[in-house]
Amino acid sequence: MTFHRNILKLDPEQEVKRIVAQLRTDIFDTLKRKGGVLGVSGGIDSAVALALAVQALGTERLVALLLPERESSPDSARLARLVCRQFGVTPLAEDVTGALLGFGCYQRRDEAVKAIFPEYDSTYRLKITLPGGLLDKNTLNIFSATIISPEGEEQTKRLRPAQFRQIVAASNFKQRSRVAMLYYHAELHDYAVIGTPQKNEHDQGFFVKYGDGAMDVKPLGHLYKTQVYQLAAYLGIPDEICERPPTSDTYSAGSTQEEFFFRLPFETMDLLWYGLEHDIPADEVARAMELSEEQVQRVYADLAQKQRTTEYLRTPPLGLSEQVE
């Protein structure tokens, strides 16, 4: 196999037809459901999933949910409504703030943040990030927290393991509350839940188990992020959504997915990841990408580590497969 920069280029028309046909088969024939439910976030993945679902199911067999909470960016709901209008879907809004207050999401998270920044309160904004510049230096996947005061002053400190675990565990209530609402509407209508994660999120472990990783069908799960953008251009997703930096919209300061987890631009990472998955030697990839072999090896190691350390997220429940006599 000869590696080149256009190796991930799709035939968007054929790929859309293939996904739409599979969605119909999965939902109507295999799962025996009457339609689909999906969450629309204002991001590129949910916008593409919505467009595909409309083609597969029609607007009359589709429920699109907006699932904000009190820390969500206003742009998320605005852009979600924009793409719904474009494809003729009337969305329903279900604010999950009440559920999160009941779970103690904000209080549990803030308790951990205050252990690092005693001055932190509800007037501050928060994000957590990984070190950038993966191509330039070999840095560990150790998270830092940044708080931003009402006056705009930023402080950043490395997260200790206990505080990191508590912040993430509490924040994950957001994704799990949203998926509970998706399944409420799915069961209400005898519909299937349509997931929006693509290959990057699923295979590298950028999802919450039984949160945004819970779904009945995953139409984008085989696509690299850059391939999702190819479909977006073909499907006519609004430019404002296509140009918006991908974000999980989990933390009030709004970190991008690159800052929070992936550490590289998607157009670089996807090609290097393809090289890793297809056992293409690092020197060959380096030549095509105009990088050094050391840079490629560094990214290969980071991707392999992410897949290895998040394998438990993709592991189904374990148990005895048959009764022992």
C-alpha positions as CSV (number, residue, x, y, z in Angstrom):
1,M,0.0,0.0,0.0
2,T,1.3,3.4,-1.0
3,F,0.6,6.0,1.7
4,H,-0.4,9.5,0.5
5,R,-2.3,12.6,1.8
6,N,-5.5,11.8,0.0
7,I,-5.8,8.2,1.3
8,L,-8.9,9.1,3.4
9,K,-10.8,10.7,0.6
10,L,-14.3,9.4,0.2
11,D,-16.9,9.3,-2.5
12,P,-19.4,11.2,-0.4
13,E,-22.4,10.3,-2.6
14,Q,-21.8,6.6,-2.4
15,E,-20.9,6.7,1.3
16,V,-24.2,8.6,2.2
17,K,-26.2,6.0,0.2
18,R,-24.4,3.2,2.0
19,I,-25.0,4.7,5.5
20,V,-28.6,5.6,4.8
21,A,-29.4,2.0,3.6
22,Q,-27.7,0.5,6.6
23,L,-29.6,2.8,9.0
24,R,-32.9,1.7,7.5
25,T,-31.9,-2.0,7.8
26,D,-30.6,-1.6,11.3
27,I,-33.6,0.3,12.7
28,F,-36.6,-1.2,10.8
29,D,-35.4,-4.8,10.1
30,T,-32.9,-5.7,12.8
31,L,-34.1,-3.7,15.8
32,K,-37.8,-3.7,14.7
33,R,-38.1,0.0,15.8
34,K,-40.4,2.5,14.2
35,G,-38.0,5.5,13.9
36,G,-35.1,7.2,15.6
37,V,-34.1,9.6,18.3
38,L,-30.8,11.6,18.4
39,G,-29.3,14.5,20.3
40,V,-28.4,17.5,18.3
41,S,-25.6,19.5,19.9
42,G,-24.7,22.1,17.3
43,G,-21.5,20.2,16.4
44,I,-20.4,18.7,13.2
45,D,-21.0,15.0,14.1
46,S,-24.6,15.4,15.3
47,A,-25.4,17.7,12.3
48,V,-24.2,15.0,9.9
49,A,-26.0,12.3,11.8
50,L,-29.2,14.3,11.6
51,A,-28.9,14.8,7.9
52,L,-28.4,11.1,7.4
53,A,-31.3,10.2,9.7
54,V,-33.6,12.5,7.8
55,Q,-32.7,10.7,4.5
56,A,-33.1,7.3,6.1
57,L,-36.2,7.8,8.2
58,G,-37.9,11.0,7.1
59,T,-38.7,13.8,9.5
60,E,-42.0,12.2,10.6
61,R,-40.1,9.2,12.2
62,L,-37.3,11.2,13.8
63,V,-37.1,13.0,17.2
64,A,-34.3,15.5,17.5
65,L,-33.5,16.6,21.1
66,L,-31.6,19.6,22.4
67,L,-30.2,18.7,25.7
68,P,-28.7,21.8,27.4
69,E,-27.7,22.4,31.0
70,R,-26.8,25.6,32.8
71,E,-23.2,25.6,31.6
72,S,-23.8,24.8,28.0
73,S,-22.6,27.4,25.4
74,P,-25.5,29.4,24.0
75,D,-24.0,28.7,20.6
76,S,-24.7,25.0,20.9
77,A,-28.5,25.4,21.1
78,R,-28.5,28.2,18.4
79,L,-26.5,26.0,15.9
80,A,-28.5,22.9,16.8
81,R,-31.7,24.8,15.9
82,L,-30.1,26.1,12.7
83,V,-29.3,22.7,11.4
84,C,-32.7,21.3,12.4
85,R,-34.4,24.1,10.4
86,Q,-32.2,23.3,7.4
87,F,-33.4,19.7,7.3
88,G,-37.0,20.3,8.2
89,V,-36.9,19.0,11.7
90,T,-38.7,20.6,14.7
91,P,-36.5,19.8,17.8
92,L,-37.6,19.3,21.3
93,A,-35.6,20.9,24.2
94,E,-35.0,19.0,27.4
95,D,-32.9,20.9,29.9
96,V,-31.0,18.4,32.1
97,T,-29.9,20.9,34.8
98,G,-32.4,19.6,37.3
99,A,-31.1,16.1,37.0
100,L,-27.5,17.2,37.3
101,L,-28.4,19.2,40.5
102,G,-30.1,16.1,41.9
103,F,-26.9,14.0,41.2
104,G,-24.8,16.7,42.8
105,C,-22.8,17.0,39.5
106,Y,-21.7,20.7,40.0
107,Q,-21.1,20.4,43.8
108,R,-19.0,17.2,43.5
109,R,-16.9,18.7,40.7
110,D,-16.4,22.1,42.4
111,E,-15.3,20.3,45.6
112,A,-12.4,18.8,43.7
113,V,-11.6,22.1,41.9
114,K,-11.5,24.0,45.2
115,A,-9.0,21.5,46.6
116,I,-6.6,22.9,43.9
117,F,-7.9,26.5,43.6
118,P,-9.4,27.5,47.0
119,E,-10.7,30.8,45.6
120,Y,-12.8,29.0,42.9
121,D,-16.6,29.6,43.0
122,S,-19.5,29.8,40.6
123,T,-18.3,33.1,39.1
124,Y,-15.2,31.4,37.6
125,R,-15.1,29.4,34.4
126,L,-13.3,26.0,34.2
127,K,-11.7,23.8,31.6
128,I,-9.3,20.8,31.8
129,T,-6.7,20.1,29.0
130,L,-3.8,17.9,28.0
131,P,-0.4,19.3,26.9
132,G,-0.4,20.5,23.3
133,G,2.4,20.3,20.8
134,L,2.6,16.5,20.5
135,L,4.5,16.8,17.2
136,D,7.1,19.0,18.9
137,K,7.9,17.3,22.1
138,N,7.3,14.1,24.0
139,T,4.9,15.0,26.8
140,L,2.8,12.7,29.0
141,N,-1.0,12.6,28.9
142,I,-1.3,14.5,32.2
143,F,-4.3,16.8,32.6
144,S,-4.2,20.4,33.9
145,A,-7.1,22.5,35.1
146,T,-7.5,26.1,34.1
147,I,-9.8,28.5,35.9
148,I,-10.8,31.9,34.5
149,S,-11.9,34.7,36.9
150,P,-14.7,37.1,36.2
151,E,-12.0,39.7,35.3
152,G,-10.5,37.2,32.7
153,E,-7.4,36.2,34.7
154,E,-6.3,32.6,34.1
155,Q,-4.6,30.2,36.4
156,T,-3.5,26.7,35.4
157,K,-2.3,23.9,37.6
158,R,-1.6,20.2,37.0
159,L,-4.4,18.0,38.3
160,R,-3.6,15.5,41.0
161,P,-5.0,12.0,40.3
162,A,-7.7,12.1,43.0
163,Q,-9.0,15.6,41.9
164,F,-8.9,14.6,38.2
165,R,-11.0,11.5,38.9
166,Q,-13.5,13.4,40.9
167,I,-13.9,16.2,38.3
168,V,-14.3,13.7,35.4
169,A,-16.6,11.4,37.4
170,A,-18.9,14.3,38.4
171,S,-18.8,15.8,34.9
172,N,-19.8,12.5,33.3
173,F,-23.2,12.9,34.9
174,K,-23.9,15.3,32.0
175,Q,-23.5,12.7,29.3
176,R,-25.3,10.0,31.3
177,S,-28.2,12.3,32.0
178,R,-28.5,13.2,28.4
179,V,-28.6,9.6,27.2
180,A,-31.2,8.8,29.8
181,M,-33.4,11.4,28.2
182,L,-32.7,10.0,24.7
183,Y,-33.8,6.6,25.9
184,Y,-37.0,8.1,27.5
185,H,-38.0,9.5,24.1
186,A,-37.0,6.3,22.3
187,E,-39.1,4.1,24.5
188,L,-42.0,6.6,24.4
189,H,-42.2,6.2,20.6
190,D,-40.8,2.7,20.1
191,Y,-37.7,4.3,18.4
192,A,-34.0,3.5,18.4
193,V,-31.3,5.8,19.7
194,I,-29.0,7.0,16.9
195,G,-25.5,7.7,18.2
196,T,-23.3,10.5,16.9
197,P,-19.7,9.4,17.8
198,Q,-17.3,8.8,15.0
199,K,-14.2,6.6,14.8
200,N,-11.9,9.0,16.6
201,E,-14.1,9.2,19.7
202,H,-15.0,5.5,19.8
203,D,-11.7,3.9,19.1
204,Q,-9.6,6.3,21.1
205,G,-11.9,6.3,24.1
206,F,-13.2,9.9,23.9
207,F,-16.7,9.0,25.2
208,V,-18.5,8.3,28.5
209,K,-19.4,4.6,29.0
210,Y,-23.2,4.4,29.3
211,G,-23.2,8.1,28.5
212,D,-22.6,9.3,25.0
213,G,-21.2,5.9,24.2
214,A,-24.7,4.4,24.7
215,M,-26.7,4.0,21.5
216,D,-28.6,1.5,19.4
217,V,-27.0,2.4,16.0
218,K,-23.8,4.3,15.2
219,P,-23.9,5.5,11.6
220,L,-20.6,7.5,11.9
221,G,-18.6,4.9,13.9
222,H,-16.5,3.8,11.0
223,L,-15.5,7.3,9.8
224,Y,-12.5,9.3,10.7
225,K,-13.3,12.9,11.8
226,T,-12.0,14.3,8.5
227,Q,-14.3,12.0,6.6
228,V,-17.2,13.3,8.6
229,Y,-16.3,16.8,7.3
230,Q,-16.3,15.4,3.8
231,L,-19.9,14.2,4.3
232,A,-20.8,17.5,5.9
233,A,-19.7,19.4,2.8
234,Y,-21.7,17.0,0.5
235,L,-24.8,17.2,2.7
236,G,-24.8,21.0,2.9
237,I,-24.3,21.4,6.6
238,P,-24.2,25.1,7.5
239,D,-20.7,26.7,7.2
240,E,-20.9,28.0,10.8
241,I,-21.1,24.5,12.1
242,C,-18.4,23.2,9.8
243,E,-16.1,26.0,10.8
244,R,-16.8,25.7,14.6
245,P,-13.9,24.1,16.5
246,P,-15.2,20.7,17.8
247,T,-15.9,20.8,21.6
248,S,-17.6,18.5,24.0
249,D,-19.3,21.5,25.6
250,T,-18.8,19.9,29.0
251,Y,-16.8,22.6,30.9
252,S,-17.8,26.2,31.3
253,A,-14.6,27.7,29.7
254,G,-15.2,25.7,26.5
255,S,-12.1,23.7,25.7
256,T,-11.8,22.2,22.2
257,Q,-11.6,18.5,21.6
258,E,-8.0,19.0,20.5
259,E,-7.1,20.7,23.8
260,F,-9.0,18.3,25.9
261,F,-8.0,14.9,24.4
262,F,-6.7,14.5,20.9
263,R,-3.6,16.9,21.1
264,L,-3.4,17.2,17.3
265,P,-5.5,18.8,14.5
266,F,-7.7,16.1,13.0
267,E,-6.3,16.6,9.5
268,T,-2.9,15.5,10.8
269,M,-4.0,12.9,13.4
270,D,-6.3,11.0,11.1
271,L,-3.6,10.4,8.5
272,L,-1.1,9.3,11.1
273,W,-3.7,7.1,12.8
274,Y,-4.5,5.5,9.4
275,G,-0.8,4.8,9.0
276,L,-0.6,3.1,12.5
277,E,-3.7,1.0,11.9
278,H,-2.5,-0.2,8.5
279,D,1.0,-1.0,9.7
280,I,2.6,1.6,7.4
281,P,6.2,2.2,8.4
282,A,6.8,5.5,10.2
283,D,9.4,6.6,7.7
284,E,7.0,6.2,4.7
285,V,4.3,8.2,6.5
286,A,6.9,10.8,7.5
287,R,8.0,11.4,3.9
288,A,4.4,11.8,2.7
289,M,3.5,14.1,5.6
290,E,6.7,16.1,5.5
291,L,7.4,15.2,9.1
292,S,10.3,13.6,10.8
293,E,10.2,9.9,11.6
294,E,10.6,10.8,15.3
295,Q,7.4,12.9,15.1
296,V,5.4,10.1,13.5
297,Q,6.7,7.5,16.0
298,R,5.7,9.9,18.9
299,V,2.1,10.1,17.6
300,Y,2.0,6.4,16.9
301,A,2.9,5.8,20.6
302,D,0.3,8.3,21.9
303,L,-2.5,6.8,19.8
304,A,-1.6,3.3,20.8
305,Q,-1.5,4.3,24.5
306,K,-5.0,5.9,24.3
307,Q,-6.5,2.8,22.7
308,R,-4.8,0.6,25.2
309,T,-5.8,2.5,28.3
310,T,-9.4,3.0,27.2
311,E,-10.1,-0.5,26.1
312,Y,-12.3,-1.1,29.1
313,L,-14.7,1.5,27.8
314,R,-15.3,-0.6,24.7
315,T,-15.5,-3.9,26.7
316,P,-19.1,-5.3,27.1
317,P,-20.2,-6.6,30.5
318,L,-18.2,-9.6,31.5
319,G,-19.5,-12.8,33.0
320,L,-19.7,-16.6,32.6
321,S,-20.9,-17.5,29.2
322,E,-22.4,-20.8,30.3
323,Q,-23.3,-22.5,33.5
324,V,-20.6,-24.7,35.1
325,E,-21.9,-28.1,36.1
